[in-house]
Amino acid sequence: MDMVRHLRYFTVVAEELHFGRAAIRLGMAQPPLSQRIKRLEAELGVQLFDRSARQVRLTEEGRLLLGEAREVVARVDRLRDLLRQGDGAVLRVGVPPDLAAAVIAALVAGFREHDPAVRLAPVEIWTADQVTALEEGAIDVGLVRHPVTAPALSFGRTLVQTPGVLLAADDPLVRSADVHLADLAGRELVMLPMDGEPGLHAETLAECRRQGFLPERVHHGIGLGLVVAGSAVAFGERAEVPGVVWRPLLGSPLAWRVSTAWRTATPMTEEFEAAAVRALKESAGMADEGAAPARRVSGRPGLLS
């Protein structure tokens, strides 16, 4: 059992005294959080919380553990920060799995220009897992999609991408210069994983409903096989995939937002923030929130392609 991780979970629940709020703060579902607290209790052989239908309270054992748990977690965090300093430092970065290779290359190159002594170590994980990893110190900084609820994190400059729709080459809608969301009625939709991008997923489907598009079925993934087969459509940027045609959405109804996120600010996270903004603007066609969309680029479908 990862004792430090479980102690971190315990301190958050102890501060919130509410498993639902603690789960939101940690960026995870409530049932796994409850299971991990029970596992910690079993490991220590004590009950840490009195649970009832109305409230959660610390037991005497829980109160005794809380101060020590906070100190253990803080010491581990300080040790990690210390080891990252100096020559040979590594900045662990969370990036969405559908981030285009060209964007990653631009990001790494841009960061290296300003701090060649630090090596970027990208880890491909979705937003929900990035929040947990940032809270636990498993990564130092991430690229997350909004909306996201994480009170313990800080966020950088928000950039926006306005996706179009990806259609099969023989879809009748490819004859149109642009497509209204309502024109997609009766079609199935391919979206990013709901458990990995819950905020973006909910926001996108809500806007589809407002615009008159209720997908017959929602498939989760980043591949375009169903689009090529004519079984579904997808949202994203232009994709160099045979059998797929991209069209803009009339009125740009979808605005997908992304920013950097971190738990502890350091000079390295500040440098990464600057490099990320440049790379996302120049290589991913993103723009500042409220500004005109930047040029579009080719790549994989998704928020950052």
HUKA-V868424 format. One record per residue. N is the residue number from 1. SS is DSSP state (~ for helix, > for strand, _ for the rest). OMEGA is omega in degrees with one decimal (none if undefined). Layout:
BEGIN
N,SS,OMEGA
N,SS,OMEGA
END
This chain:
BEGIN
1,_,176.4
2,_,-173.7
3,~,-178.5
4,~,179.3
5,~,-178.7
6,~,175.6
7,~,177.0
8,~,176.0
9,~,-178.5
10,~,-177.7
11,~,179.6
12,~,177.7
13,~,179.9
14,~,178.8
15,~,-177.9
16,~,-173.4
17,_,179.4
18,_,-175.0
19,~,179.2
20,~,179.6
21,~,178.9
22,~,179.8
23,~,177.4
24,~,-179.4
25,~,-179.8
26,~,-180.0
27,_,-179.2
28,_,178.2
29,_,-177.1
30,~,-177.8
31,~,177.7
32,~,178.4
33,~,178.4
34,~,-179.8
35,~,-178.7
36,~,175.4
37,~,177.9
38,~,178.8
39,~,177.5
40,~,177.8
41,~,179.3
42,~,179.8
43,~,-177.9
44,~,179.4
45,_,179.1
46,_,172.7
47,_,-175.6
48,_,-177.5
49,>,165.7
50,>,-177.2
51,>,173.8
52,_,-179.5
53,_,-174.1
54,_,-174.8
55,_,174.6
56,>,-179.1
57,>,174.3
58,>,170.3
59,_,177.4
60,~,177.0
61,~,178.1
62,~,178.7
63,~,178.6
64,~,-177.7
65,~,-168.9
66,~,-179.1
67,~,179.2
68,~,-179.4
69,~,178.6
70,~,-178.9
71,~,178.7
72,~,-179.3
73,~,-179.8
74,~,-179.7
75,~,177.5
76,~,178.5
77,~,179.4
78,~,178.5
79,~,178.7
80,~,179.4
81,~,-179.6
82,~,-177.9
83,~,-179.6
84,~,-176.8
85,_,174.3
86,_,-177.4
87,_,177.9
88,_,-179.0
89,_,179.8
90,>,175.3
91,>,-178.4
92,>,-170.8
93,>,173.9
94,>,178.2
95,>,177.4
96,_,-178.8
97,_,180.0
98,_,177.8
99,_,-176.6
100,_,-179.5
101,~,-179.9
102,~,179.3
103,~,178.2
104,~,179.7
105,~,179.4
106,~,180.0
107,~,179.8
108,~,-179.1
109,~,-179.9
110,~,178.7
111,~,-177.4
112,~,179.2
113,~,-175.1
114,~,-179.3
115,_,-176.8
116,_,-177.9
117,_,-177.4
118,_,179.1
119,>,174.8
120,>,177.5
121,>,-178.5
122,>,175.5
123,>,-176.0
124,>,177.9
125,_,-179.3
126,_,-174.2
127,~,-177.3
128,~,179.1
129,~,176.5
130,~,180.0
131,~,178.6
132,~,-178.6
133,~,177.3
134,~,179.0
135,~,-175.6
136,~,-178.5
137,_,179.2
138,_,171.6
139,_,-175.8
140,_,-177.1
141,>,-178.8
142,>,170.3
143,>,-173.6
144,>,176.5
145,>,179.6
146,>,2.6
147,_,177.1
148,_,179.1
149,_,-179.5
150,_,-175.1
151,_,-176.9
152,_,-176.6
153,_,171.7
154,>,-176.1
155,>,178.8
156,_,-177.6
157,_,-178.3
158,_,175.4
159,>,-173.7
160,>,172.2
161,>,179.1
162,_,-174.8
163,_,170.1
164,>,-179.5
165,>,178.4
166,>,-173.2
167,>,171.3
168,>,-175.9
169,_,-179.0
170,_,176.9
171,_,179.6
172,~,-176.9
173,~,-179.7
174,~,177.0
175,~,179.5
176,_,177.9
177,_,175.1
178,>,-171.9
179,>,172.7
180,_,179.2
181,~,-179.5
182,~,178.4
183,~,-177.6
184,~,-178.3
185,_,179.5
186,_,-179.2
187,_,172.9
188,>,-172.4
189,>,172.5
190,>,-179.1
191,>,174.6
192,_,-175.9
193,_,-177.7
194,_,-178.8
195,_,178.6
196,_,-179.1
197,_,-174.2
198,~,-178.6
199,~,179.2
200,~,-179.7
201,~,-177.4
202,~,-178.3
203,~,-179.5
204,~,179.7
205,~,178.0
206,~,179.0
207,~,176.3
208,~,179.6
209,~,179.9
210,~,-176.9
211,_,176.1
212,_,177.6
213,_,174.4
214,_,-176.6
215,_,176.6
216,_,178.2
217,_,178.6
218,>,176.1
219,>,-178.1
220,>,180.0
221,_,-179.8
222,_,178.5
223,_,-178.1
224,_,-179.2
225,~,-179.6
226,~,177.9
227,~,178.9
228,~,-178.5
229,_,-178.8
230,_,-178.1
231,_,-176.4
232,>,172.3
233,>,177.7
234,>,175.4
235,>,177.9
236,>,177.3
237,_,179.7
238,_,180.0
239,>,178.7
240,_,-178.5
241,_,177.9
242,_,179.1
243,_,-179.5
244,>,178.6
245,>,179.3
246,>,173.4
247,>,176.8
248,>,176.4
249,>,-177.6
250,_,178.5
251,_,-179.2
252,_,-174.7
253,_,-178.2
254,_,177.4
255,_,-178.2
256,>,-172.6
257,>,179.7
258,>,175.4
259,>,169.8
260,>,177.9
261,>,179.0
262,>,176.8
263,_,-179.9
264,_,-179.5
265,_,175.6
266,_,174.8
267,~,-179.5
268,~,178.6
269,~,177.1
270,~,177.9
271,~,178.1
272,~,178.7
273,~,179.7
274,~,-179.9
275,~,-179.4
276,~,179.0
277,~,179.7
278,~,-176.6
279,~,-178.3
280,~,177.0
281,~,-173.1
282,~,-173.5
283,~,-178.9
284,_,175.2
285,_,-178.0
286,_,-178.6
287,>,175.4
288,>,179.5
289,_,-178.9
290,_,179.3
291,_,177.2
292,_,179.8
293,_,177.0
294,_,-179.6
295,_,179.0
296,_,178.9
297,_,179.5
298,_,178.1
299,>,178.1
300,_,178.1
301,_,178.2
302,_,-177.1
303,_,-170.9
304,_,-179.4
305,_,none
END
